[in-house]
Amino acid sequence: MSVFLALLPSGDALDALRSHPRPEREGVRWEPERRWHVTVRYSSHVDDAIVAMLTEVADEVTAQLGPPAILLGPATIRLGRDGTLVVPATGAELLARVVDEALGDALGTRDHSFLGHLTIARLRRHRTLDPDLIGVPITASFEASELCLIESTSSPEGSVYEIHHRATFPPMAPPRP
């Protein structure tokens, strides 16, 4: 089991993701819409204290920041040694930094610098990602309305997500004339 703070795509971004080609390939498991998200912070360690801390941090940072504008694209890329197929996501860097600052060293330091992305496909063991799946154009954007605390539990069909908390970003004030 694991938990993570994440932004969920909405509106036109969902439409773009739904219309992205998903060719049948041996060993490729396309992620269903219910698992699409941009992870802001992940923890493989889960207990009541971690869940409470992440809930508090989500509430604190959403009260401080306006809703992030997330840009997906411009094309699919391979991420990591396992060949996960993702769409790059920019716009959550400040949010990730503020979350990290609020957490301090409670979850330890990140293994790597923040790289926003939305996973669209995973590979089964001992498979390689077909090169023609990499670099497929996709662009979309969305304004995140909330930062969600999600619990992930493994199953044979892939991870099962349960949203434990939704921290809502305050609406942006309209620009002054």
N, C-alpha and C positions, 0 to 999 in steps of 0.2 A: 504494500500500500504506500502511496505517496500523496502529497498535497502540493498545490501550487496556486499562485495568484496569476490571473489571466484576464485578458480582454477578449470579448466575444465579437466576431464580425457581425455586421448588420447591413440592411438595405442593399444598395447596389453591389457592395462587396460580396454579399451572399449570392446574389444573382451571377456575378462573374465567376465565383468559385463553383457554383452549380453547373455552369455551362462549360467549364474547363474539361477538355477531353480526358477520358478515363479508360484508355484501351485495356482490354483483358490481356494480362501478361502473367505467365507462370511465375509464382513466387512474389508477386506484387499484391499488397493488400491496400486498396484505396480507403482512406479514412472517411467514415460517414460524417455528414454534416454535424451531428450531435457532438463530435469530438474536435471540431475546428475551433482554434483559439490561438492567441499570441501569448505565450508564457512570459510573465514578467519576473517571477521568482519561483524556484522549485525547491522542495525539500523531500528527500527520501525518508527522513526520520519523521514519524508521526506519533504524537501523543496529545493529550488534552492541552498541555501548556503550549505546544507549538501551534495548535489550531487557535487557541485564544490569542496568542501573540500575533499571528498573521491576520486574524480578524481585526484586532486593534490597529495594527499598522495599516491595513486597507482603509479603515475608517479615517485614520489620521491623514494619510496622503491624499485621499480623494477630497477631503475638506480643504487641503492646501492648494491643490492644483486644479486647473480647468481640464475639461475632457481632452485627452490627446487625440490628435488627428493622425490616423494610421494610414500609411500608403503601402499597399501590397504590390510587389513586382520589382522589376519589369518582366521577369521570367523565372521559371522554376530553376532551382539549383539543387545539387547534391550536398547534403550536410552530414558530416561525420563519417567515420570509417564504415558504419553499417549501411551507408547509402540511402539514408532517409531522404525522400523527395519533399522539398519545402518551397514555399513562396516567401522571399525576403519581405520583412515588414519593418518599415522605419516610422519613427514618430513616438516610440515608447521609451526612448533612451533616457530622457529626463525622469520619467516616472520610475524606471528601473533604478536609476541612481538614488532618487529620494527614498524608495523602498529599501535599498541596501543601507543607506544612512540610518533610517529609522530602525532597522534590524540590528545594526552594529555587527558584532561577531556572533550573535545568537545562533545563526545557522552556519557559521563558518564563512570563509570567503568563497566567492564563486570559483569554480574550476577553470573558467575561461571568461573573457569579457562578454558582456551582454551582446547577443546577436538576435534581434527580433526576427521571428519567422512564424509561419503557419504551416504545420505539417499536413500534406495532402496524401502521402502514400508511404508505407513502410514495406520493408522486404522481409520475407521469411529467411530463416537461417540458410547460410551457404548459397545465397543468391547474389547476383550483381545487378545493379540498376542499368537498364537498357539506356544507351547514350541518347536515343531519340526522345526520351522522356525529360532530358535535361535541356534547359534553354527554351522551353515552350513559352511563348509570350502570355503573360497575364498581368493586367494592371487593374487595380481597384483601390478605393479608399473608403474609410468609414471613420466617424467620430465615435470613440468609445464612450458609452454612457455610464458604464459601471466597471468596477474592478471586482472580479469574482474570486472567491476562495473555493477551489475545487478539489475534491478527494478522488483519487484514481485507484481503482482496484483491478488487478489483472483477471482476465478470463480467457478461455480458449479462443474467443472471437475477437479479442483485443481488449483494450482497457474499457472499464465502465466508469463513467464520470458522474459524480453527484455534487451539485453546487451546495455548499454549506453556508455561504454568506455572499451577499451582494452589497458592495459599497458604491453608492451613486455619486458621480461627479456633479458638482453644482453646474447649472447651465452657464454658459459664457454670457457676459453682459454684452448687449449690442454695442457696436462702436458709436461713439458720440459724433453728432454731425459737425 
